[in-house]
Amino acid sequence: MHYTLQEVEHYFLRGENTLNVVTTFVDKRKQKQVKYERAMLRELSINILQGRVKQYFGSSRLTSNLIMNSGIEEACYDVAIEAYLLGAKFSRFGYFGEPIEAVKPRCEKEERHLIDTLYNFFLFWGKGEEGAGSEELYYLCEQYVDSWWREGFMKGEKKYKLRLH
């Protein structure tokens, strides 16, 4: 059965559209995740992100001159936000009584990826000037990602306890 464009427009304009929207559980889960992430991100500000970047990388002789590059600073923000949201995602387990030390290994792969991403970004923009200090740089990246993961975990757990999720 074929309809003309006018017949279709007439059908929809008269309000006789009885088509129901079918959503899957995957779509619903994704919508719920996006809503939760937005709620978590409302607690972050650019000043907090800038302060933490300066705290971890501003005082290091390896990275202090690199932080002046806005591309590196933005990469630090991106990794911080991802680590924060990762911690918030896993805070659900903390809400149900698991200690943070038991929850952390569950997302080790994702966390390691964030650390490696940030470290490689510093190496790329540093043009190999790090040399022997690259182990120290990696350690700084680990601490930075861990601090954001823990903050996301704590704030997410608090949201769950207050039933704000």
N, C-alpha and C positions, 0 to 999 in steps of 0.2 A: 504494500500500500504506500503510495507516494502522496505527499502533501506539498502544496505550493507554499512559498514563503509567506504569502498573505494569510493563508489558513493557519500556519504555525503562529504568526504574530498575533492573529485574532484570538487564537486559543490561549496564549499566554497573557495577553492584555485583559481578557475577560476574567481572569482569575480562576479559571477552571483547571489550573495546573495541579494535578493530584500526585505529582511525582514526589516521593519522599526521599530525603537524603539518607543514603546508606553509608555509615561510617564503620570502619573496622576497628578492632581493638588496638591495632598498631597506630592508627590515626589518633585515637583517643589518648593513648599513652604518650604520643609525641606532643599533643596539645597540652597535656597535663605537665609534661617535663618542661616545655617552653614557659608555661605559666609559673612554675616553681622557680626556674632559673631567673626569670624577670624579677620575681619577688626577692630572690637572694641578691641580685645585682643592685637593687635599690639601696642596699646598705653600704655599697661601695661608692667612693667619690674619687675623682681624679687626684685630689690632694693626698688621699691615703695611698694611692698607687705611686704617686711621685715620691712621697716620703719614704716608702719602703724601697723603691729603686735606689734612692740616694743612700739609705741606711745600709743596704747590702753591697752596692756596687760603686757608690760615690767615694768611699774612703780607700778603696783598693787601688794600689798603684797600677794594677793591670787593666782596670776598667774605667777609672775616673776620667781619662781623656776620651774614651769611647762613648761614655754616657752623653756627652755633648751632642752626639749624632742622634737626631730625632728618630731615625729609623730603628736604632737599637733600643731607645727608650720605649717606643711603641711595641717592639717585640717583647720587651719585658712586661709591658701591660697585658699584652695578649696571653702570654704564658701565665701571668699572675691570675688573670680572670679564668683561664681554663683550669688551673690548679684549684682555685677557690671553688669553682662549680663542681669539680671532681670530688673535693672534700665534702661539699654540701650534699652531693648525690649519695655518698656513702654514709652520711650522718644518720641515715635511717637505721642502720645497724646499731649505732650508738644509742639511739633512742630506745631500741629494744633490749638494751642492757649489755651489749658487747663493749669491752674497753677499746680505746683508740688503737692500742698496740695490736689487738687482734683483728681490727678492721683494716688497718693500713696495708697488710700484705695482699689483700684482695684486689687492690688497684695498683700493685707495684709496676706492672707492665705499662699502664697508662702514665703513671708518674715518671717512670724512667724515660719514656718517650718525651715528655715535657722538658725534663732536665737535659736530655741530649739535644733537643731542638734549640733550647736557649744557649747551651754551651757551643754548639756548632755555629750558631748565629754570631756569637762573640768571636769565635775563631775566624769566621769569614770576614767580618768587619775589622778585626784586629790585624789582618794581613800577616799573620804568623809572628807578630811581635811578642806574643806571650811566652813562647819558648818553654823554659823550665818551669815557669809559673802556671802552666796549663792545668796541672793537678790542683793547684790552689783555686784556679778559676772554676774548675768542675765542682769543687767542694762548695764554693760560693753559690753556684747555680743550684746545687742540691739543697742547700740551706734555704735559699729563696723560695724554691718550689715547695719545700716542706712547710715553710711558715705559712704560705698561702693555703696549702691543703688543710693544715690544722685550723686555720681561721675559718675556712669554709665549713669544715666539719663541726666546729664548735657553734657557729652561728646557725647552721642547718639543724643541729641537734636541739638548739634552743627553740627554733621555729616549730619543730615537731612537738616539743614539750608544751609549747603554748598553743598548739593546734592551729598554727598559722600557715601550714603547708597547703 
